[in-house]
Amino acid sequence: MKTLSGGFQSIQKCMAHLRAGEILAIPTETVYGLAAVAFDEGAVAKVFAAKERPSFDPLIVHIPSGWGFFDKLDALGITQSSVLSAEARTIAEKLMRAFWPGPLTLVLPRGPKIPDLVTSGLSTVGVRMPRHPLAQDLLRNLQLPLAAPSANRFGRISPTTTSAVIAELGDRVHYVLEGGPCTVGLESTIIHVAPDASLTLLRPGAISRQDVAALTGKEVLLPQKGAPQKSTAELAPGMLASHYAPRKNLTLGSWAEFQAQQANTPEGWGLLLFAKPNDSELAALHSGGARVETLSATSDWSEAAQRLFAVLRQMDENPSVKRIFAENPLHTELPGKESGLALALLDRLTRAAAPRE
């Protein structure tokens, strides 16, 4: 895999590669994505093959700035807003204006130019306008939508740096566009906008249910309370019980639960914390051989989200770490543990700790 720096020549090379039906890795503010032209079903099939991704897991379509309303999206065949009620259309466009470009994906009625493979045969399609300047530079010049799931093998830890992309995909992909570390670090929030204007949170992220509810004046349902046409796992990517997972066993729990487990199995722990232990606790952990990583020394949820996948990957690759224990963010005493980012972190860690499917 060759790394391309930003700039005119790199963007031109990426455009030519994509137009030729090939795939490449691109930066976004959330995680690095593995991109193909969304209208090109053959190219999209290469994304599934490179990731070893099952065909039932739909992809998100990324669009350039300026395409954020239904007149453009419908005209291009990406969405079909005539399926929506007037209220639903108004709400969707209000969300576009408020949160695009940014880490919000809207699941909307699918237009006729989006291939079945992109949506796993669903009548809906996830659409997002990424905020990363290089992703937008590429999209604006290309003037084509890109289907771009995370640039890793299916079910594994999402990549937030080019080195992580290379470690995951190697020579399966020719190019990765270097965009630096991802600033958000967790995948986008996914909201399903139903024809009757009901809203369902399919995947938590940096934009919270509360953010969406405050803007729209509507309750945002959780999947079990909504009535989607298929299961949550089929409607949106990243929603299988096991996902974002390291190779090593990961346990999610409280500090007391970790101490109990360490008493039975004292060696080989990698410990992932949201708050820094006191000096005596830290000394005891180090003397016991534990590798300790605090996601944010200042207990900042944004920093914790940005660092999560990179720290998980480091622990997974460290030969002295045999097993990983992650602190449950809801079990901390930190302020803001009910925030959108804290709940998104809990979602990712819960799936990373789930039994492998």
C-alpha positions in Angstrom: 0.0 0.0 0.0 1.3 3.4 -1.0 0.7 6.5 1.2 -0.4 9.6 -0.7 0.1 13.0 0.9 -2.5 15.7 0.4 -2.2 18.0 -2.5 -3.4 18.5 -6.1 -1.4 15.6 -7.6 -2.5 13.1 -4.9 -6.2 14.1 -5.3 -5.9 13.7 -9.1 -4.3 10.3 -8.7 -7.1 9.3 -6.2 -9.8 10.5 -8.6 -8.3 8.6 -11.6 -8.1 5.5 -9.4 -11.7 5.7 -8.3 -13.0 6.4 -11.8 -11.2 3.3 -13.0 -13.3 1.2 -10.7 -10.6 0.8 -8.0 -10.7 1.4 -4.2 -8.6 3.4 -1.8 -8.5 4.4 1.8 -9.4 8.0 2.7 -9.4 10.0 6.0 -12.5 11.3 7.6 -13.0 13.0 10.9 -14.5 9.8 12.4 -12.3 6.9 11.1 -10.4 6.1 7.9 -12.8 4.7 5.2 -12.3 2.3 2.3 -13.8 4.1 -0.6 -15.3 3.2 -3.9 -17.6 5.1 -6.2 -21.0 4.3 -4.9 -22.7 4.0 -8.3 -20.1 1.4 -9.4 -21.3 -2.0 -8.1 -18.1 -3.7 -9.3 -15.9 -1.3 -7.3 -18.1 -1.7 -4.3 -17.7 -5.4 -4.5 -13.9 -4.9 -4.1 -14.6 -3.1 -0.9 -16.5 -6.0 0.5 -13.7 -8.4 -0.7 -10.9 -6.4 0.8 -12.7 -6.1 4.1 -14.0 -9.7 4.1 -17.3 -8.0 4.9 -20.6 -10.0 4.7 -23.0 -8.7 2.0 -25.8 -8.2 4.6 -24.0 -5.3 6.2 -24.8 -2.1 4.3 -22.4 0.8 3.5 -22.6 4.5 4.1 -22.6 6.8 1.1 -20.3 9.9 1.5 -21.2 13.1 -0.4 -19.5 16.4 -1.1 -20.5 19.7 0.6 -23.2 21.4 -1.5 -25.2 18.2 -1.9 -26.9 18.4 1.4 -30.5 18.8 0.3 -33.1 16.5 -1.3 -33.3 18.4 -4.6 -29.7 17.4 -5.3 -29.7 14.0 -3.7 -33.0 13.0 -5.5 -31.8 14.3 -8.8 -28.6 12.2 -8.6 -30.6 9.1 -7.7 -29.0 8.8 -4.2 -32.3 9.3 -2.3 -36.0 9.3 -3.1 -37.6 11.8 -0.7 -41.0 11.4 -2.3 -41.4 8.4 0.0 -41.1 10.7 3.0 -43.9 12.7 4.5 -43.6 16.5 4.3 -42.7 16.5 8.0 -40.0 13.8 7.6 -38.5 15.7 4.7 -38.4 18.9 6.7 -36.8 17.2 9.7 -34.2 15.4 7.5 -33.1 18.7 5.9 -33.0 20.4 9.2 -30.6 17.8 10.4 -28.5 18.2 7.2 -28.3 22.0 7.7 -27.3 21.6 11.4 -24.9 18.7 11.4 -23.4 18.5 7.9 -20.5 18.4 7.2 -20.0 16.3 10.3 -20.3 12.9 12.0 -24.0 12.3 11.4 -25.4 9.6 9.0 -29.0 9.8 8.0 -30.8 6.6 6.8 -33.2 7.7 4.1 -35.2 6.2 1.3 -32.9 4.9 -1.3 -32.7 6.4 -4.8 -32.6 4.3 -8.1 -28.8 4.8 -8.8 -27.6 3.2 -5.6 -26.8 -0.5 -6.2 -28.3 -3.3 -4.1 -24.8 -4.2 -2.8 -24.4 -0.8 -1.2 -27.6 -1.1 0.8 -27.6 -4.9 1.2 -30.9 -4.9 -0.7 -32.7 -2.5 1.6 -35.0 0.3 0.5 -33.0 2.7 2.6 -29.5 4.2 2.2 -27.2 5.8 4.8 -25.8 9.2 3.7 -23.2 11.3 5.3 -21.2 14.5 4.5 -17.7 14.1 6.1 -16.0 17.1 7.6 -12.4 16.2 7.0 -10.9 18.7 4.5 -9.1 16.1 2.4 -12.2 13.9 2.1 -14.1 17.0 1.0 -11.4 18.0 -1.4 -11.6 14.6 -3.1 -15.4 14.5 -3.1 -15.8 18.0 -4.5 -13.4 17.4 -7.3 -14.7 13.9 -8.1 -18.3 15.0 -8.0 -19.4 11.4 -7.3 -20.6 9.8 -4.1 -18.3 7.4 -2.3 -19.3 4.3 -0.4 -16.8 4.1 2.4 -17.0 1.8 5.4 -14.1 1.7 7.9 -10.8 0.7 6.3 -10.2 -2.5 8.3 -11.1 -6.1 8.1 -14.7 -6.8 9.1 -15.4 -6.8 12.8 -11.9 -5.6 13.8 -10.7 -2.3 15.4 -11.5 0.7 13.2 -8.4 2.6 12.0 -7.8 6.2 13.0 -4.3 6.6 11.4 -2.7 5.6 8.1 -0.4 3.1 9.9 -3.5 1.3 11.3 -5.0 1.1 7.7 -1.8 -0.4 6.4 -1.6 -2.9 9.3 -5.2 -3.9 8.6 -5.3 -4.1 4.8 -1.7 -4.2 3.6 -1.5 -4.9 -0.1 -5.2 -5.5 -0.4 -5.5 -1.7 -1.3 -3.1 0.3 -3.5 -3.4 3.7 -1.9 -4.2 5.4 1.4 -4.6 9.2 1.4 -2.7 10.6 4.4 -4.9 12.9 6.5 -3.4 12.6 10.0 -5.1 11.1 13.0 -8.9 11.3 13.0 -10.2 14.1 15.2 -13.4 12.4 16.4 -12.1 8.8 16.4 -15.5 7.0 16.6 -17.8 6.2 13.7 -20.7 8.6 12.9 -24.0 8.7 14.7 -26.7 7.0 12.6 -30.3 8.3 12.7 -33.1 6.6 10.7 -35.6 9.1 9.4 -38.8 7.1 8.7 -41.5 8.1 6.2 -43.8 9.0 9.1 -41.1 11.4 10.5 -40.2 9.1 13.5 -36.5 9.1 14.4 -34.5 6.1 15.6 -30.9 6.1 16.8 -29.3 3.1 15.1 -25.7 3.8 16.3 -24.5 6.3 18.9 -21.7 8.7 18.1 -20.4 12.2 18.8 -23.9 13.7 18.0 -26.2 12.6 20.7 -29.9 11.6 20.8 -30.3 14.8 22.9 -28.7 16.9 20.2 -31.1 15.6 17.6 -34.1 15.8 19.8 -33.3 19.4 20.8 -33.0 20.4 17.2 -36.1 18.6 15.8 -38.4 18.7 18.9 -39.0 15.0 18.4 -38.2 12.0 20.6 -35.4 9.9 19.2 -36.3 6.3 19.7 -33.9 3.5 20.5 -34.0 0.5 18.2 -36.0 -1.8 20.4 -38.7 1.0 20.7 -38.8 1.9 17.0 -40.2 -0.3 14.3 -37.6 -0.5 11.6 -38.3 -2.7 8.6 -35.5 -5.0 9.5 -33.3 -5.7 12.5 -30.9 -2.9 13.6 -27.9 -5.0 12.5 -29.4 -5.1 8.9 -30.4 -1.4 8.8 -27.0 0.1 9.7 -23.3 -0.8 9.7 -21.4 -1.6 12.9 -24.4 -2.9 14.8 -23.7 -6.6 15.1 -23.3 -7.8 18.7 -19.6 -8.4 18.1 -17.7 -5.6 16.4 -14.7 -3.2 16.7 -12.9 -6.2 18.4 -9.3 -6.8 19.2 -7.9 -10.3 18.7 -7.3 -10.6 22.4 -10.1 -11.2 24.9 -11.5 -7.9 26.2 -13.6 -7.6 29.3 -15.7 -4.6 30.2 -16.4 -3.7 33.8 -15.8 -1.7 36.9 -12.6 -1.1 38.8 -13.7 -3.5 41.5 -14.4 -6.2 38.9 -10.9 -5.7 37.4 -9.3 -6.1 40.9 -11.2 -9.3 41.4 -10.1 -10.7 38.1 -6.5 -9.6 38.6 -6.4 -11.4 41.9 -7.2 -14.7 40.1 -5.1 -14.0 37.0 -2.4 -11.5 38.1 -0.3 -11.3 35.0 -0.6 -10.1 31.4 -3.3 -7.5 31.8 -3.7 -4.4 29.6 -5.9 -2.0 31.5 -7.8 0.8 29.7 -9.1 3.5 32.0 -11.1 6.7 31.6 -9.7 8.3 34.8 -6.1 8.1 36.0 -5.6 5.9 39.1 -4.0 7.5 42.1 -0.3 7.0 42.6 -0.5 4.0 44.9 -2.9 2.2 42.6 -0.8 2.9 39.6 2.4 1.7 41.3 0.6 -1.5 42.4 -0.6 -2.1 38.8 2.8 -1.5 37.3 4.5 -3.8 39.9 2.1 -6.5 38.9 3.1 -6.1 35.3 -0.1 -4.5 34.0 0.1 -2.2 31.0 -2.1 0.8 31.9 -3.5 3.4 29.5 -5.6 6.3 30.5 -7.7 7.6 27.6 -7.6 11.1 28.9 -5.5 12.5 31.7 -8.0 15.4 32.0 -11.0 13.1 31.8 -12.1 14.7 28.5 -14.6 12.5 26.6 -13.6 13.9 23.2 -10.0 13.0 23.8 -11.0 9.6 25.1 -13.0 9.0 21.9 -10.2 10.1 19.7 -7.7 7.8 21.4 -9.9 4.7 22.0 -9.2 2.6 18.8 -5.5 3.5 18.7 -5.0 2.5 22.3 -6.9 -0.8 21.8 -4.8 -1.5 18.8 -1.6 -0.9 20.7 -2.7 -3.3 23.4 -3.7 -5.9 20.9 -0.2 -5.7 19.3 1.8 -5.7 22.6 3.1 -9.2 23.2 3.3 -8.6 26.9 -0.5 -8.0 27.1 -2.4 -11.3 27.1 -5.9 -10.0 27.9 -7.5 -6.5 28.0 -9.8 -5.0 30.6 -11.7 -1.8 29.8 -13.3 0.4 32.4 -17.0 0.9 31.8 -17.5 4.6 31.4 -20.8 4.5 33.2 -19.0 3.1 36.3 -16.7 6.1 36.6 -17.3 9.2 38.7 -16.5 11.5 35.8 -18.8 14.4 34.8 -20.6 13.9 31.5 -20.8 10.1 31.6 -24.3 10.4 30.2 -23.1 12.4 27.2 -23.3 11.3 23.6 -19.6 10.5 23.4 -19.5 8.6 26.7 -22.5 6.4 25.5 -20.8 6.0 22.1 -17.6 4.8 23.9 -19.7 2.3 25.9 -21.3 1.1 22.7 -18.0 0.4 21.0 -16.5 -1.3 24.1 -19.6 -3.4 24.6 -19.4 -4.8 21.1 -15.6 -5.2 21.3 -16.1 -7.3 24.5 -19.0 -9.4 23.1 -18.5 -13.1 22.2 -17.1 -13.5 18.7 -19.7 -14.4 16.1 
